[in-house]
Amino acid sequence: MNAKPKNSVQDQAIDALLELLADREWTDISLQDIAAKAGVSLAELRGAFPSKGAVLGGFAKRIDQEVLKPAPEEIEGQVARERLFDVMMRRFEALKPYKAAVRSARRGLMTDPLAATSWNKVEVNSAQWMLAAAGIKDSGPYAALKAQGLAVIFANVLGTFLDDDDPDLTKTMRDLDKQLRRAERMVETGDMVQKAVGPVLSAFNRLIGDTRRRRTEDDDAAAQI
C-alpha cells in the first residue's frame, strides 16, 4: 500500500497561516509562528516563500485555481457582466470556509499601507485570471485598467461577503451585481469618450508627425548649405 504523499512546504505554510488567522490577528503572526505551526524550519519556509504576505498570496493563488478548475460553461448569449458575475461568485463561494482567516487578514492589511499596496498587486493578478475565465479580453491597452477595476470591485464586495451569513450569499450577490452594473456604465461612458476624442487625438498625432518631418527636412537642408 502506497503511503499518502505529504503536502508541499508551500501547502503546509498556507494551511498554517489560515489556522493562525482564524484565532489571531494578522499583525500578531510572525514567520516563526507560521514555520512552527507548519512543522517546517525557517530555512524551508524561506525557500518556499519570501515573506508572510507571499504566504497569503499563495492562498489567493489556491483560491484562483479552485475557481478556474470547472470546465468552461456555455457563455454564448451572456453579456460580459453576467459571465463575470458567475466567475466572481465562484470565488466568493470558494472563500466561504475561510471567512475568519480572511477577516483577520483584511483587518491587518487595512492598517498597513505598505502591505496593502503589495496585496493590491496580488488581487490585480487574480483579477486578470478572473477576466480570462469570464471570456473577457485580458490583454491590450486597457487590460491593466480592467484588472485594477475588478480588484477594486472585489475589495468593495468583500466587506459585504464577510458579513453575509446567508448560505446562499444573497447580500453578496446583490452587492456584486450592483458594483458590476456601475462598472459597466463607466466602461460604456469611457468608450463613448474614447470615440469622441479619438479623431482629435489622431489629428494631433498627424500634426506632431508633420511638424517633426518638416524639422527633419529643414535640418537636412541646413546641413547641405
HUHUGI-V798207 format. One line per field, one symbol per residue. ss: DSSP state (H for helix, E for strand, L for the rest). phi: phi as a letter, one per 20 degrees, with the letter a starting at -180 (. if undefined). psi: psi as a letter, one per 30 degrees, with the letter a starting at -180 (. if undefined). A space follows every 10 residues. Layout:
ss=???
phi=???
psi=???
This chain:
ss=LLLLLLLLHH HHHHHHHHHH HHHLLHHHLL HHHHHHHHLL LHHHHHHHLL LHHHHHHHHH HHHHHHHHHL LLLLLLLLLH HHHHHHHHHH HHHHHHHHHH HHHHHHHHHH LLHHHHHHHH HHHHHHHHHH HHHLLLLLLL LLHHHHHHHH HHHHHHHHHH HHLLLLLLLH HHHHHHHHHH HHHHHHHHHH HHHHHHHHHH HHHHHHHHHH HHHHHHHHHH HHHHL
phi=.fffffffgg ffffffffff ffccegfeed ffffffffmc effffffebe affffffffg fffgfffefg fgefdfnefg ffffgfffff ffffegfdgf ffffffffff dcgffffffg ffffffffff fffemdgdco fdffffffff fffffffgff gfdeefgelf ffffffffff ffffffffff ffffffegff ffffffffff ffffffffff fffef
psi=kkkkklllee eeeeeeeeee ffflkeffkl eeeeeeefhl leeeeefekf leeeeeeeee eeeeeeefek kkljgkfkle eeeeeeeeee eeeffefgee eeeeeeeeef gjeeeeeeee eeeeeeeeee eefggkkgll fgeeeeeeee eeeeeefeee efgjfkffhe eeeeeeeeee eeeeeeeeee eeeeeefeee eeeeeeeeee eeeeeeeeee eeff.
